[in-house]
Amino acid sequence: MSWEDGIWKGVPYTPGEQPKRDNLIKLNTNECPYPPAPGVEKKLKEMEFGRFRLYPDPEASSLVDALSGYYHVPSDQIFVGIGSDDVLAMAFLTFFRNGREILFPNITYSFYDVWANLYNIPFRQIPLKEDFSIDPSDYKRENGGVVIANPNAPTSLFMPLSGIREILDANRESVVIVDEAYIDFGGETALPLIDEYENLLVVRTFSKSRAMAGMRIGYAFGSKKLIGYLQDAKFSFNSYTMNMPSLELGVEAVKDDAYFKEVCGKIVATRDRVAEELKALGFTMPKSSTNFLFASHEKVPAKELFEAMKKEGILVRFFDKPILNRYLRITIGTDEQMDTMITFLKGYLASK
Ligand code: PMP
């Protein structure tokens, strides 16, 4: 017997690198290249320092109410947490305890299997189709829950809402999580379906489209009953998940709808232009509905490109796993950053 016997020894999730160097073009973690809304900065400067001696509101009411007003969903159908990672982790902990296998695609956000392992949840990874799409009929088998990222990552592909509905119709007796981290860049949200399906949780984040990854704000919509269960788990785990600045700055971000739409519009326009330019250089990629491109070059291996770009100070994401290792996941930056990348790739590929 050793003191180490009873310790969890799983393999943790590996987040994208946050390099210590400043002068990089950082396109590796799907962050927003633009700053948060101007009102967020104003609020930050006005914040009363002395209040930080107090605990934040455990109900996170100001943020929940702001989201409620913006999305027209009652406050008791909204849950918030420390980024959508926290919301998803809490959802796995709360909803998947029936001992049956949960289902998610074999290529998707690679945190899902980590949480499943952490909580001893059995799971099955369902292969995507050849074109990286999800076949809803694969999710019509016995299961203890379903998790779908829509749009999916890192493939960037969106599944039409009819597919989500098909999965929901086949799974009335288990919780279905739709992770919409990238929904503001394309696709159709499953949000309206929470009124029809009591077992649907729609998860979102401020990290990408609201340019606030550093503040760690995630949220979810669901039926009153489903959100109630999540709240009970949260209050059995940590009452004060959201800190005071994140709550207050999150509210300011929600208030500025014009800025939010402008940022999303710019990223989508840059994405679609860069996709065409990459295709002209010999890359292929699924049609992106996200703030990143999942691109593979017809001749040059992804790993080689990843390393050459890194040397040049352009950091993208490379997954050293079968299938994925043919691709680079390139976050959409500013037009200027993308131009620098394209110029480098043009030169590099011409020299091959
Ligand atoms: N879901 C998906 C599909 C993601 O790509 C990410 C970003 N890594 C997250 C959830 C988590 O984002 P955050 O915790 O920053 O909200």
Residues whose N, C-alpha, C, O or C-beta is under 5 A from the ligand:
A	BS01	PMP	I82 G83 S84 D85 Y109 A149 A153 D179 A181 T205 S207 I217 G218
